[in-house]
Amino acid sequence: YSYGVNVTGIFPKHKADVLGFGTSNTFVNRDIADLTAPLSHSQENIYELYYLLNLNDHIVFTPDLQYIVSPGGSPIINNAFVGIVRMMIKFN
């Protein structure tokens, strides 16, 4: 499952910008988990926070932070903190 929340226009000068938070939970297939036990957990959780910044009508910049618990459903892989930067150019 996954869910999230987006808030638009939290800053007066950036009414089209979006602040968002989301979370997701992925379950590992039981057949795979049984084959790889004790190397696997039953799930992976992801928490994400991002800000979509409209630089102008054509360029969007999005810094994104994610925290991943049990990456790949593995207990031997440390939890991960990931930073991402996206840039999109719109051609109208």
Sequence and secondary structure as in RCSB ss.txt:
>XXXX:A:sequence
YSYGVNVTGIFPKHKADVLGFGTSNTFVNRDIADLTAPLSHSQENIYELYYLLNLNDHIVFTPDLQYIVSPGGSP
IINNAFVGIVRMMIKFN
>XXXX:A:secstr
 EEEEEEE  BTTBTT EEEEEEEEEE  HHHHHHHTTS  SEEEEEEEEEEEE SSSEEEEEEEEEEESGGG S
SS  EEEEEEEEEE   
